[in-house]
């Protein structure tokens, strides 16, 4: 049995529906599979989508959220 990935919510903005999750790089393939399965079975109009992956929070904000250092909340 494979261990479950450890995932932490770093930031989440309920208005925009955008959040930052933290996980180990070894858990990423398993987490992608979980998100894919959730989006297929979800009845919600806005399923979970993965915008991108980055090694640091600073680079993640710069690449995908177009913010420098400000939190998204």
C-alpha positions as CSV (number, residue, x, y, z in Angstrom):
1,X,0.0,0.0,0.0
2,X,1.4,3.4,-1.0
3,X,1.4,6.1,1.7
4,X,-1.0,8.9,1.3
5,X,0.6,12.2,0.2
6,X,1.0,14.9,2.9
7,X,-0.7,18.1,1.7
8,X,-1.0,21.4,3.5
9,X,-3.0,24.4,2.6
10,X,-0.7,27.4,2.7
11,X,-3.2,30.0,1.4
12,X,-6.8,30.1,0.1
13,X,-9.0,32.9,-1.1
14,X,-12.6,31.8,-1.0
15,X,-13.8,34.7,-3.2
16,X,-11.5,33.9,-6.1
17,X,-11.3,30.2,-5.4
18,X,-7.5,30.2,-5.7
19,X,-5.2,28.5,-3.2
20,X,-1.7,27.3,-2.6
21,X,-1.1,23.7,-1.5
22,X,2.2,22.4,-0.3
23,X,3.3,18.8,-0.9
24,X,6.5,16.8,-1.2
25,X,7.8,16.5,-4.8
26,X,7.6,12.7,-4.6
27,X,3.9,12.9,-3.9
28,X,3.1,15.1,-6.9
29,X,2.1,12.3,-9.3
30,X,-0.3,10.8,-6.8
31,X,-1.8,14.2,-6.0
32,X,-2.3,15.0,-9.7
33,X,-4.2,11.7,-10.0
34,X,-6.4,12.6,-7.1
35,X,-7.2,16.0,-8.6
36,X,-8.0,14.4,-11.9
37,X,-10.4,11.9,-10.4
38,X,-12.0,14.6,-8.3
39,X,-12.6,16.8,-11.4
40,X,-14.2,13.9,-13.3
41,X,-16.6,12.9,-10.5
42,X,-17.4,16.3,-9.1
43,X,-20.8,17.9,-9.7
44,X,-19.5,21.3,-8.7
45,X,-19.2,23.9,-11.5
46,X,-15.6,24.7,-10.5
47,X,-13.6,21.6,-10.0
48,X,-10.1,21.6,-8.6
49,X,-7.6,22.6,-11.3
50,X,-3.8,22.6,-11.0
51,X,-2.4,25.9,-12.4
52,X,1.2,24.9,-12.0
53,X,4.0,23.5,-9.8
54,X,7.0,25.3,-8.4
55,X,9.9,24.6,-6.1
56,X,9.4,27.7,-4.0
57,X,6.5,29.9,-2.9
58,X,8.2,33.0,-4.3
59,X,8.5,31.4,-7.8
60,X,5.0,30.1,-7.6
61,X,3.5,33.5,-6.9
62,X,5.7,35.1,-9.7
63,X,4.8,32.5,-12.4
64,X,1.2,31.7,-11.7
65,X,-0.4,34.3,-9.5
66,X,1.4,37.4,-10.9
67,X,2.1,38.7,-7.4
68,X,5.5,39.3,-5.9
69,X,5.3,38.6,-2.2
70,X,1.8,39.5,-1.1
71,X,-0.3,36.6,0.1
72,X,-3.5,35.9,-1.9
73,X,-5.8,36.1,1.1
